[in-house]
Amino acid sequence: MTTSISNNAPPSFTPAASAAGNGGTAAAGTQASQADSGGKVADQVKLTDSALALQQAARPANGATVDQPRVEQLRKAIADGSYVINAEHIAEKMLQLEQQLHGATKA
């Protein structure tokens, strides 16, 4: 059994006349920006409070910066095979983290 599919071109989308998904507040702004920019629509983004909180949390504390010379030193050590992995130290840190997450103290 064969079935032919016609009109398999990608759909075309046209801009909506109203801002149904934005609570209706963007419709007036879109019309104003079209008038200001000669008919072109300017893109706008509004972040939610939770998105702003996540963005703030992702920033380094106290304006800390990346120690670029140290990063380059580590990259070179990894590349030439001289970087030594201390498995015991990693295991200790993993156990400490596990204890912190579960509220236990080291005996």
C-alpha positions as CSV (number, residue, x, y, z in Angstrom):
1,M,0.0,0.0,0.0
2,T,1.4,3.4,-0.9
3,T,0.2,6.8,0.3
4,S,1.2,9.9,-1.5
5,I,1.8,13.1,0.5
6,S,1.2,16.3,-1.2
7,N,2.1,19.8,-0.1
8,N,5.0,18.8,2.0
9,A,6.7,22.2,1.9
10,P,7.6,23.8,5.2
11,P,4.9,25.9,6.7
12,S,5.1,29.7,6.4
13,F,4.6,31.8,9.5
14,T,3.3,35.4,9.6
15,P,3.7,37.6,12.7
16,A,0.6,37.6,14.9
17,A,-1.4,40.8,15.1
18,S,-1.7,40.6,18.9
19,A,0.5,39.5,21.7
20,A,-1.6,36.6,23.0
21,G,1.3,34.8,24.7
22,N,2.7,38.0,26.4
23,G,-0.3,39.0,28.4
24,G,-1.3,41.6,25.8
25,T,1.3,44.1,26.8
26,A,3.6,43.7,23.8
27,A,1.0,44.7,21.2
28,A,1.2,48.4,21.9
29,G,5.0,48.3,22.1
30,T,5.2,46.4,18.8
31,Q,3.1,49.0,17.0
32,A,5.1,51.8,18.5
33,S,8.4,50.3,17.6
34,Q,7.1,49.6,14.0
35,A,6.3,53.3,13.7
36,D,9.6,54.4,15.1
37,S,11.8,52.1,13.0
38,G,10.1,52.6,9.7
39,G,7.9,49.4,9.9
40,K,10.6,47.1,11.3
41,V,9.9,45.2,14.5
42,A,12.5,45.4,17.3
43,D,13.0,42.2,19.3
44,Q,12.6,42.5,23.1
45,V,13.2,40.1,25.9
46,K,11.8,40.3,29.4
47,L,13.3,37.9,32.0
48,T,11.2,36.5,34.8
49,D,12.2,37.0,38.4
50,S,13.4,33.4,38.6
51,A,15.5,33.8,35.5
52,L,17.1,36.9,36.9
53,A,17.8,35.0,40.2
54,L,19.5,32.2,38.2
55,Q,21.5,34.7,36.2
56,Q,22.7,36.4,39.5
57,A,23.5,33.0,41.0
58,A,25.7,32.1,38.0
59,R,27.9,35.2,38.5
60,P,31.1,34.7,40.5
61,A,30.8,35.8,44.2
62,N,32.5,39.1,45.2
63,G,33.5,39.9,41.6
64,A,36.0,37.0,41.5
65,T,37.8,36.6,38.3
66,V,39.3,33.5,36.6
67,D,43.0,33.1,37.2
68,Q,43.9,32.9,33.6
69,P,47.7,32.1,34.1
70,R,46.7,29.1,36.4
71,V,44.2,27.9,33.8
72,E,46.9,28.0,31.1
73,Q,49.3,26.2,33.4
74,L,46.8,23.4,34.0
75,R,46.0,23.1,30.3
76,K,49.7,22.7,29.5
77,A,50.2,20.1,32.2
78,I,47.2,18.1,31.0
79,A,48.4,18.4,27.4
80,D,51.9,17.2,28.1
81,G,50.8,14.5,30.5
82,S,52.5,15.9,33.6
83,Y,49.2,16.6,35.5
84,V,48.9,14.2,38.4
85,I,45.5,13.1,39.6
86,N,45.3,12.5,43.4
87,A,42.5,10.0,43.6
88,E,42.7,9.9,47.4
89,H,42.2,13.6,47.7
90,I,39.3,13.5,45.2
91,A,37.6,10.7,47.3
92,E,38.1,12.6,50.5
93,K,36.4,15.7,49.0
94,M,33.6,13.6,47.6
95,L,32.9,12.2,51.0
96,Q,33.0,15.6,52.6
97,L,30.5,16.8,50.1
98,E,28.3,13.8,50.7
99,Q,28.4,14.4,54.5
100,Q,27.6,18.1,54.1
101,L,24.6,17.3,51.9
102,H,23.2,14.8,54.4
103,G,24.1,16.9,57.5
104,A,26.5,14.4,58.9
105,T,29.7,15.3,60.6
106,K,33.0,13.6,60.1
107,A,33.6,11.1,63.0
